[in-house]
Amino acid sequence: MGSHSNPLPTPVTSAGADGLAALLARPGKAVVALDFDGTLAEIVPDPEQARAHPGAVPALVALAPHVASVAVITGRPADVAVRYGGFAGVPGLEHLVVLGHYGAERWDAVSSAVHAPPPHPGVAAARAELPGLLERFDAWQGTWTEDKGRAVAVHTRRAADPQGAFDALRAPLADLADRHGLLLEPGRLVLELRPPGMDKGVALAEYVRETGAETVVYGGDDLGDLPAFATVDTLRTKGHPGLLLCSGTGEVPELAEKADLVLPGPAALIDFLASVAARL
């Protein structure tokens, strides 16, 4: 954990510097929203083995009492993120909110209940077609399909040629998604088919409105976090200070180049949050 004596890293943009200054000056008016995989948890070959970094819960516990709200916004089902994060029943995180499936699901620590609309019918149809589609491609060997309930994802991380498999499957999976009224969301060696109308940007915008927050901090690591970055940029044009954190140095250049502060992975991002909490 960072101590008070450690200097905080300096945002590379003036907008980010303003966002950090606003967070430190008026933490009670700030929402801190964070992605889960790659941000609070290290990326691992098997997504079912992902767990929050050991420092994540202590850092959030240190931060939560000082800010308006802490939210985790993830593509995973809300209950899975809660379980893998170890977020349930933690003293200090009584008001944590987890927005799962890009905001389609919501878990509140207060009630420990998940609220969700009925699933999109296209997901079941696409899931049924996937095995047959994948078997037509040599590259599919070693790919792994993750059933997320409201979405389905094909991971190529374990394939012999992970990037080659990703590239070969991208167009056919986009076509499959299109036929069933779904969107194809590419990520770090993962291709996810999910319903339209919900992304991390929409989820973040709605949550900021609900909380009435003035300052917004968002941390993520992948292409799916770009809509949330865009939401923070839009809020900044309306006079809301914002701070954009990228976890990971070069893995997703599209995200890193839009960030105010690039931190080399979950351990560094969590240490930054702990250092901020120590100053509040």
Disulfide bonds with the S-S distance in Angstrom:
none
